[in-house]
Amino acid sequence: MRTLLIVYHTMTGGSRQMADAAQRGASEHEVDVRLIQARDAKAEDLLGADGYVFVTPENLAAMSGVMKDFFDRTFYAVLDRIIGRPYATLVCAGSDGQNAVRQIDRICTGWRLKRISEPLIVCTHAQTPEKILAQKTIAADDLQRCEEIGAAIAAGLAMGIF
Ligand SMILES: Cc1cc2nc3c(=O)[nH]c(=O)nc-3n(C[C@H](O)[C@H](O)[C@H](O)COP(=O)(O)O)c2cc1C
């Protein structure tokens, strides 16, 4: 059975709900789905998987520091060893999210991965410090989109399309 690795970081819960939704969607297909927090994810996890979903908040116009640390720790250890594998990106943002997407795309271009869907940005519309620091609840239709992306990448892996 092929393996889909979902790597995520979250501060206020939104990205975790999105990662869980992607896992639910992926689990509808004949793949082994591994959900790992960015701080625990290692190069071996990337090497041992056939496709990836990266899920991060956007913080200070960038992917979160913990997510960046994951890429920093693993980038050169897997360079040239995961070429052509599929990936998708989910970003939980207050109001933007584009830079986090750009950063992840750039790293994945370096790895020569294949993006299999448009990146999904979910905006929580938190604008004040209180709302930004509060736990998030992601709307059902946004979670549905995350499920669909998880299902799509898993289906492609299961059918041998990717
Ligand atoms: C320090 C900090 C910086 C942030 N900077 C941005 C930003 O640049 N762009 C944006 O759209 N949202 C920004 N946000 C809002 C978060 O992306 C938003 O709260 C999101 O729901 C966080 O995801 P999480 O619930 O998975 O932690 C920031 C939040 C924090 C705490």
The ligand as an SDF file (V2000), in Angstrom:
LIG
                    3D

 31 33  0  0  0  0  0  0  0  0999 V2000
    2.1170   36.1180   14.9740 C   0  0  0  0  0  0  0  0  0  0  0  0
    1.0050   35.9810   13.9770 C   0  0  0  0  0  0  0  0  0  0  0  0
    1.1650   36.5230   12.7160 C   0  0  0  0  0  0  0  0  0  0  0  0
    0.1600   36.3950   11.7560 C   0  0  0  0  0  0  0  0  0  0  0  0
    0.3810   36.9020   10.5140 N   0  0  0  0  0  0  0  0  0  0  0  0
   -0.5440   36.6910    9.5270 C   0  0  0  0  0  0  0  0  0  0  0  0
   -0.2740   37.0840    8.1810 C   0  0  0  0  0  0  0  0  0  0  0  0
    0.7940   37.5700    7.8360 O   0  0  0  0  0  0  0  0  0  0  0  0
   -1.2470   36.8720    7.2520 N   0  0  0  0  0  0  0  0  0  0  0  0
   -2.4460   36.3150    7.5520 C   0  0  0  0  0  0  0  0  0  0  0  0
   -3.2910   36.1590    6.6860 O   0  0  0  0  0  0  0  0  0  0  0  0
   -2.7350   35.9090    8.8320 N   0  0  0  0  0  0  0  0  0  0  0  0
   -1.8040   36.0800    9.8200 C   0  0  0  0  0  0  0  0  0  0  0  0
   -2.0480   35.6430   11.1140 N   0  0  0  0  0  0  0  0  0  0  0  0
   -3.3470   35.0310   11.4150 C   0  0  0  0  0  0  0  0  0  0  0  0
   -3.2940   33.5010   11.3830 C   0  0  0  0  0  0  0  0  0  0  0  0
   -2.8800   33.0520   10.1210 O   0  0  0  0  0  0  0  0  0  0  0  0
   -4.6720   32.9190   11.6830 C   0  0  0  0  0  0  0  0  0  0  0  0
   -4.9800   33.2500   13.0300 O   0  0  0  0  0  0  0  0  0  0  0  0
   -4.7750   31.4240   11.4670 C   0  0  0  0  0  0  0  0  0  0  0  0
   -6.0690   31.0030   11.7970 O   0  0  0  0  0  0  0  0  0  0  0  0
   -3.7490   30.6540   12.2660 C   0  0  0  0  0  0  0  0  0  0  0  0
   -3.8430   29.2810   11.9890 O   0  0  0  0  0  0  0  0  0  0  0  0
   -3.8770   28.2070   13.1870 P   0  0  0  0  0  0  0  0  0  0  0  0
   -5.2370   28.3530   13.8270 O   0  0  0  0  0  0  0  0  0  0  0  0
   -3.6920   26.8970   12.5160 O   0  0  0  0  0  0  0  0  0  0  0  0
   -2.7690   28.5300   14.1320 O   0  0  0  0  0  0  0  0  0  0  0  0
   -1.0530   35.7440   12.0890 C   0  0  0  0  0  0  0  0  0  0  0  0
   -1.2010   35.1870   13.3710 C   0  0  0  0  0  0  0  0  0  0  0  0
   -0.1850   35.2860   14.3030 C   0  0  0  0  0  0  0  0  0  0  0  0
   -0.3580   34.6750   15.6550 C   0  0  0  0  0  0  0  0  0  0  0  0
  1  2  1  0
  2  3  1  0
  2 30  2  0
  3  4  2  0
  4  5  1  0
  4 28  1  0
  5  6  2  0
  6  7  1  0
  6 13  1  0
  7  8  2  0
  7  9  1  0
  9 10  1  0
 10 11  2  0
 10 12  1  0
 12 13  2  0
 13 14  1  0
 14 15  1  0
 14 28  1  0
 15 16  1  0
 16 17  1  0
 16 18  1  0
 18 19  1  0
 18 20  1  0
 20 21  1  0
 20 22  1  0
 22 23  1  0
 23 24  1  0
 24 25  2  0
 24 26  1  0
 24 27  1  0
 28 29  2  0
 29 30  1  0
 30 31  1  0
M  END
$$$$
